[in-house]
Structure formats: C-alpha cells, structure tokens
Amino acid sequence: MMYAILCFDRPDSAALRDAHRAAHQKFLNENSKKILLGGPLKNTPDGPSTGALIVVDCATREEAEALIGADPFYRGGVYETVSVRAFKQVFPQARS
C-alpha cells in the first residue's frame, strides 16, 4: 500500500536541516526499497525547503508512521507537522 507523507518545516528550520542532512540522506538510502519518491517542498523553485513530500510503500499506516518517525529530520525537530495518508496512484497508470 502506498502512503503519501507530507512534512512541513518549523519556521527558521534551515540550520536544523543543515545539521541533519547527512544522516537524512543516509536514512533515505537505507530505506530506498520502501521510499518510492521524495523531495523538498518549496514556495518558489529557487527558494529554501519548506517541507517534504515522501511516497512510501508500506504494509500499514503504522509502518509508514514508524518509517517517518525514524527519519533524522523528524527526530531532529525539522518538521513542525507531519501527515500520513493512504495514496492511490491513478496517473500515470501504475505499472504491474
């Protein structure tokens, strides 16, 4: 089952992002079988990160919540809010 995880940063979180970036990248690489896609959210194309969108393949919502809970950005206080929602890909059509 796919889940979309929307993460929104705390105000002035740039220093926290910088402090935890290497550990966050390691976390993404170590979980690349479950993380289908992910990237920063920005208010403008060249602006600073204001959050993240991560789509994961997990058996349950609880597993998806545990996964994001282990992210160094989450543990390090970068995110102010995190929302985990079931996600169904309809376009482009999911490949079997």
KOLVO-539558 format. One record per residue (C-alpha): residue number from 1; x, y, z; residue in three letters. Coordinates in steps of 0.5 Angstrom, whole numbers, plus 500, padded with zeros to 3 digits. Layout:
BEGIN
<node i="NUM" east="X" north="Y" up="Z" aa="Ala"/>
...
This chain:
BEGIN
<node i="1" east="500" north="500" up="500" aa="Met"/>
<node i="2" east="503" north="507" up="498" aa="Met"/>
<node i="3" east="502" north="513" up="503" aa="Tyr"/>
<node i="4" east="504" north="520" up="502" aa="Ala"/>
<node i="5" east="508" north="523" up="508" aa="Ile"/>
<node i="6" east="507" north="531" up="508" aa="Leu"/>
<node i="7" east="512" north="534" up="512" aa="Cys"/>
<node i="8" east="512" north="542" up="514" aa="Phe"/>
<node i="9" east="518" north="545" up="517" aa="Asp"/>
<node i="10" east="518" north="549" up="523" aa="Arg"/>
<node i="11" east="520" north="557" up="522" aa="Pro"/>
<node i="12" east="527" north="558" up="521" aa="Asp"/>
<node i="13" east="529" north="551" up="521" aa="Ser"/>
<node i="14" east="535" north="552" up="516" aa="Ala"/>
<node i="15" east="540" north="551" up="521" aa="Ala"/>
<node i="16" east="537" north="544" up="523" aa="Leu"/>
<node i="17" east="536" north="542" up="516" aa="Arg"/>
<node i="18" east="544" north="543" up="515" aa="Asp"/>
<node i="19" east="546" north="540" up="522" aa="Ala"/>
<node i="20" east="542" north="533" up="520" aa="His"/>
<node i="21" east="542" north="533" up="512" aa="Arg"/>
<node i="22" east="548" north="528" up="512" aa="Ala"/>
<node i="23" east="544" north="523" up="517" aa="Ala"/>
<node i="24" east="538" north="524" up="513" aa="His"/>
<node i="25" east="541" north="522" up="506" aa="Gln"/>
<node i="26" east="544" north="516" up="510" aa="Lys"/>
<node i="27" east="537" north="514" up="512" aa="Phe"/>
<node i="28" east="534" north="515" up="505" aa="Leu"/>
<node i="29" east="539" north="511" up="502" aa="Asn"/>
<node i="30" east="538" north="505" up="507" aa="Glu"/>
<node i="31" east="530" north="505" up="506" aa="Asn"/>
<node i="32" east="530" north="506" up="499" aa="Ser"/>
<node i="33" east="526" north="500" up="498" aa="Lys"/>
<node i="34" east="520" north="503" up="502" aa="Lys"/>
<node i="35" east="521" north="510" up="499" aa="Ile"/>
<node i="36" east="518" north="511" up="492" aa="Leu"/>
<node i="37" east="520" north="518" up="491" aa="Leu"/>
<node i="38" east="521" north="524" up="496" aa="Gly"/>
<node i="39" east="524" north="531" up="495" aa="Gly"/>
<node i="40" east="523" north="538" up="498" aa="Pro"/>
<node i="41" east="517" north="543" up="498" aa="Leu"/>
<node i="42" east="519" north="550" up="496" aa="Lys"/>
<node i="43" east="515" north="556" up="496" aa="Asn"/>
<node i="44" east="519" north="558" up="490" aa="Thr"/>
<node i="45" east="523" north="554" up="485" aa="Pro"/>
<node i="46" east="530" north="557" up="488" aa="Asp"/>
<node i="47" east="527" north="558" up="495" aa="Gly"/>
<node i="48" east="529" north="555" up="501" aa="Pro"/>
<node i="49" east="526" north="548" up="503" aa="Ser"/>
<node i="50" east="519" north="549" up="507" aa="Thr"/>
<node i="51" east="518" north="541" up="508" aa="Gly"/>
<node i="52" east="518" north="535" up="504" aa="Ala"/>
<node i="53" east="513" north="530" up="500" aa="Leu"/>
<node i="54" east="515" north="523" up="501" aa="Ile"/>
<node i="55" east="511" north="517" up="498" aa="Val"/>
<node i="56" east="513" north="510" up="501" aa="Val"/>
<node i="57" east="511" north="503" up="500" aa="Asp"/>
<node i="58" east="509" north="500" up="507" aa="Cys"/>
<node i="59" east="504" north="495" up="509" aa="Ala"/>
<node i="60" east="500" north="499" up="514" aa="Thr"/>
<node i="61" east="500" north="506" up="516" aa="Arg"/>
<node i="62" east="503" north="505" up="523" aa="Glu"/>
<node i="63" east="509" north="502" up="519" aa="Glu"/>
<node i="64" east="509" north="509" up="515" aa="Ala"/>
<node i="65" east="509" north="513" up="521" aa="Glu"/>
<node i="66" east="514" north="509" up="524" aa="Ala"/>
<node i="67" east="519" north="510" up="518" aa="Leu"/>
<node i="68" east="518" north="517" up="518" aa="Ile"/>
<node i="69" east="519" north="517" up="526" aa="Gly"/>
<node i="70" east="526" north="514" up="524" aa="Ala"/>
<node i="71" east="528" north="520" up="520" aa="Asp"/>
<node i="72" east="533" north="524" up="523" aa="Pro"/>
<node i="73" east="530" north="531" up="520" aa="Phe"/>
<node i="74" east="524" north="528" up="524" aa="Tyr"/>
<node i="75" east="528" north="526" up="530" aa="Arg"/>
<node i="76" east="532" north="533" up="530" aa="Gly"/>
<node i="77" east="526" north="537" up="530" aa="Gly"/>
<node i="78" east="526" north="540" up="523" aa="Val"/>
<node i="79" east="519" north="538" up="522" aa="Tyr"/>
<node i="80" east="513" north="542" up="525" aa="Glu"/>
<node i="81" east="508" north="538" up="522" aa="Thr"/>
<node i="82" east="507" north="531" up="519" aa="Val"/>
<node i="83" east="501" north="528" up="516" aa="Ser"/>
<node i="84" east="501" north="521" up="513" aa="Val"/>
<node i="85" east="495" north="519" up="508" aa="Arg"/>
<node i="86" east="494" north="513" up="504" aa="Ala"/>
<node i="87" east="495" north="514" up="497" aa="Phe"/>
<node i="88" east="493" north="511" up="491" aa="Lys"/>
<node i="89" east="497" north="512" up="484" aa="Gln"/>
<node i="90" east="492" north="513" up="478" aa="Val"/>
<node i="91" east="496" north="517" up="473" aa="Phe"/>
<node i="92" east="500" north="516" up="470" aa="Pro"/>
<node i="93" east="497" north="509" up="471" aa="Gln"/>
<node i="94" east="501" north="504" up="476" aa="Ala"/>
<node i="95" east="506" north="499" up="472" aa="Arg"/>
<node i="96" east="505" north="492" up="475" aa="Ser"/>
